[in-house]
Amino acid sequence: MMIEMNVKYDFTFTAASLRLQEMILVAKALNDKREIDYTNELGSGKASTGKRIFSELRKRVAQLTEEELDILINGSLTAQKQISLIAVCKSHPFIGDFVIEVLRDKLLIFDYHVSEGEFLSYYRRKNEMHPEMDSLTEMTQKKIKQVTFKILEQVGLIDSIKNKCIQPQIIDSSLLNAVINDNPNWLKFLLISDTDIKNSIDLV
C-alpha cells in the first residue's frame, strides 16, 4: 500500500542519511527560534555542505507536529529514531513506500530478510510509475540504494546493511499517541499491522 498515489519522488535524502543528532539540533533551534550556524554546526566548516544538510533536515523536521517534535527533542533514543524515521518517510515517499510495501509486507508474513534483489525489483517498479527517475544516473541509483539501507539501519528497522534482517518495533505510549493524533497511517512506517493500528486507536 502506497501512502499517496502519483506523488513526485525527491531524492535529496542522499545528501544526509539520517543524521539524528543534527536533526535534533535543527529541531531545537527552530523550536527556540535560534539561527543555526550551519557552516560550523552542520557543515564542518563548509558553507555549501552546511546549507545542503540544513535544508534537508529542516524539511524533515517540518513534517512533525508539536507533539512529535517534543519526542524528537526530549524522547528516549529509540523514540527519537522512530519519530525521525516517520519524518524521513513523510519527506521522502520513495523510502516510505519501500518501508510499507516491502519491509512491512514481509514482516507481516514473518519473512525477516530483505535482499538486494527485492530492492532492485521495487526500484524498477517505481521507475515505471515515476518519470522523474528516468534521468537518474547509475551513480545516483547506487547512492539511493546505499543511503536508503543506511537510514533503515540507523533507525533500527534492519539490523545492519550487511544482513538486512527486519527488526520489529516496540513503541512507547507517548510516541504511539502522538502519531495517532497526527495520522494513524504513519504507524505503518514502524511496521505496525492494520489490526494493531486499529486496536491502538481504540485504546486512545
C-alpha positions as CSV (number, residue, x, y, z in Angstrom):
1,M,0.0,0.0,0.0
2,M,1.4,3.4,-1.0
3,I,0.9,6.4,1.1
4,E,0.0,8.6,-1.8
5,M,-0.6,8.0,-5.5
6,N,1.4,9.9,-8.2
7,V,3.5,11.8,-5.7
8,K,6.8,13.0,-7.2
9,Y,9.8,11.4,-5.6
10,D,12.5,13.5,-4.1
11,F,16.0,12.0,-3.6
12,T,17.6,14.8,-1.6
13,F,17.9,12.3,1.3
14,T,21.1,11.0,-0.3
15,A,22.9,14.2,0.9
16,A,22.3,13.5,4.6
17,S,21.4,9.9,5.6
18,L,19.6,10.0,9.0
19,R,21.9,12.4,10.9
20,L,19.8,12.0,14.1
21,Q,21.8,14.3,16.3
22,E,22.0,17.0,13.7
23,M,18.2,16.7,13.2
24,I,17.6,17.1,16.9
25,L,19.9,20.2,16.8
26,V,17.9,21.7,14.0
27,A,14.6,20.9,15.7
28,K,15.8,22.6,18.9
29,A,17.0,25.6,17.1
30,L,13.7,26.0,15.1
31,N,11.7,25.4,18.3
32,D,13.8,28.1,20.2
33,K,13.7,30.4,17.1
34,R,17.5,30.4,17.1
35,E,19.6,30.8,14.0
36,I,21.9,27.9,13.2
37,D,25.5,28.5,12.2
38,Y,25.1,25.8,9.5
39,T,28.7,26.2,8.3
40,N,30.2,25.2,11.6
41,E,27.3,23.3,13.3
42,L,26.3,21.2,10.3
43,G,28.9,21.6,7.6
44,S,32.2,21.0,9.4
45,G,33.4,24.4,8.2
46,K,32.0,24.2,4.7
47,A,29.1,26.6,4.0
48,S,27.7,24.7,1.0
49,T,27.7,21.4,2.9
50,G,26.0,23.0,5.9
51,K,23.3,24.7,3.7
52,R,22.5,21.4,1.9
53,I,22.2,19.5,5.2
54,F,20.3,22.2,6.9
55,S,17.8,22.4,4.0
56,E,17.3,18.6,4.1
57,L,16.9,18.3,7.9
58,R,14.6,21.4,8.1
59,K,12.4,19.7,5.5
60,R,12.1,16.6,7.7
61,V,11.5,18.5,11.0
62,A,8.7,20.4,9.3
63,Q,6.8,17.2,8.8
64,L,6.4,16.8,12.6
65,T,3.6,18.0,14.8
66,E,4.4,19.9,18.0
67,E,3.8,16.7,20.0
68,E,6.1,14.7,17.7
69,L,8.7,17.4,17.8
70,D,8.8,17.2,21.6
71,I,9.5,13.5,21.3
72,L,12.3,14.1,18.8
73,I,13.9,16.7,21.2
74,N,13.2,15.0,24.6
75,G,12.3,11.4,24.0
76,S,14.3,8.2,24.5
77,L,16.8,7.3,21.9
78,T,14.5,4.6,20.5
79,A,11.6,7.1,20.2
80,Q,13.9,9.7,18.7
81,K,14.9,7.2,16.0
82,Q,11.4,6.1,15.3
83,I,10.0,9.7,15.0
84,S,12.9,10.6,12.8
85,L,12.0,7.7,10.6
86,I,8.5,8.9,10.3
87,A,9.8,12.4,9.3
88,V,12.1,10.9,6.7
89,C,9.3,8.7,5.2
90,K,6.8,11.7,5.1
91,S,9.5,13.8,3.4
92,H,10.6,11.1,1.0
93,P,7.8,8.8,-0.2
94,F,10.4,6.6,-2.0
95,I,11.6,5.4,1.4
96,G,8.2,5.4,2.9
97,D,6.7,3.3,0.1
98,F,9.7,0.9,0.4
99,V,9.2,0.5,4.1
100,I,5.5,-0.2,3.7
101,E,5.4,-2.2,0.5
102,V,8.5,-4.3,1.1
103,L,9.6,-4.4,4.8
104,R,6.2,-4.2,6.4
105,D,4.6,-6.7,4.0
106,K,7.5,-9.1,4.6
107,L,7.3,-8.8,8.3
108,L,3.5,-9.5,8.3
109,I,4.3,-12.9,6.8
110,F,7.2,-13.5,9.2
111,D,9.8,-13.1,6.4
112,Y,12.6,-11.1,8.1
113,H,15.2,-10.8,5.4
114,V,15.4,-8.1,2.7
115,S,17.5,-8.9,-0.3
116,E,19.3,-6.7,-2.8
117,G,17.1,-8.2,-5.5
118,E,13.9,-7.1,-3.7
119,F,15.2,-3.5,-3.6
120,L,16.0,-3.7,-7.3
121,S,12.5,-5.0,-8.1
122,Y,11.0,-2.2,-6.0
123,Y,13.2,0.4,-7.8
124,R,12.3,-0.9,-11.2
125,R,8.6,-0.9,-10.4
126,K,8.7,2.6,-9.1
127,N,10.7,3.7,-12.1
128,E,7.9,2.7,-14.4
129,M,5.5,4.9,-12.4
130,H,7.8,7.9,-11.8
131,P,9.2,9.5,-15.0
132,E,11.4,11.8,-12.7
133,M,13.5,8.7,-12.0
134,D,14.5,8.3,-15.7
135,S,17.2,10.9,-15.5
136,L,18.9,9.4,-12.5
137,T,22.5,8.3,-13.3
138,E,23.8,4.9,-12.4
139,M,25.9,6.5,-9.7
140,T,22.9,8.2,-8.2
141,Q,20.9,5.0,-8.3
142,K,23.7,3.3,-6.4
143,K,23.7,6.1,-3.8
144,I,19.9,5.9,-3.4
145,K,20.1,2.2,-2.5
146,Q,23.1,2.8,-0.2
147,V,21.6,5.6,1.7
148,T,18.1,4.0,1.9
149,F,19.6,0.9,3.6
150,K,21.8,3.1,5.8
151,I,18.8,5.1,7.1
152,L,16.9,1.9,7.8
153,E,20.0,0.6,9.7
154,Q,20.4,3.9,11.6
155,V,16.7,3.9,12.8
156,G,16.8,0.2,13.7
157,L,14.4,-1.2,11.1
158,I,17.1,-3.5,9.9
159,D,19.9,-4.9,12.0
160,S,22.7,-4.0,9.5
161,I,23.3,-3.1,5.9
162,K,25.1,-6.4,5.5
163,N,22.4,-8.7,7.0
164,K,19.3,-6.7,6.2
165,C,17.3,-8.5,8.9
166,I,14.0,-6.7,9.6
167,Q,13.6,-5.6,13.3
168,P,10.0,-5.5,14.8
169,Q,9.5,-2.2,16.7
170,I,8.4,-1.7,20.3
171,I,6.7,1.7,20.6
172,D,6.2,3.6,23.8
173,S,2.8,5.0,24.6
174,S,3.8,8.7,24.2
175,L,5.0,8.1,20.7
176,L,2.0,5.9,19.8
177,N,-0.4,8.6,21.0
178,A,1.5,11.4,19.2
179,V,1.5,9.6,15.9
180,I,-2.2,8.6,16.2
181,N,-3.1,12.2,16.9
182,D,-1.2,13.1,13.7
183,N,-2.3,10.3,11.4
184,P,-2.6,6.6,12.4
185,N,-1.4,5.6,9.0
186,W,2.1,6.8,9.8
187,L,2.4,3.9,12.2
188,K,2.8,1.7,9.1
189,F,6.3,3.3,8.8
190,L,7.1,1.5,12.0
191,L,5.9,-1.8,10.5
192,I,2.7,-1.9,12.6
193,S,-0.1,-4.1,11.2
194,D,-3.6,-2.7,10.3
195,T,-5.1,-4.7,13.1
196,D,-2.7,-3.4,15.7
197,I,-3.2,0.1,14.4
198,K,-7.0,-0.2,14.8
199,N,-6.6,-1.7,18.3
200,S,-4.2,1.2,19.3
201,I,-6.7,3.8,18.0
202,D,-9.5,2.1,20.1
203,L,-7.3,2.4,23.2
204,V,-6.6,6.1,22.8
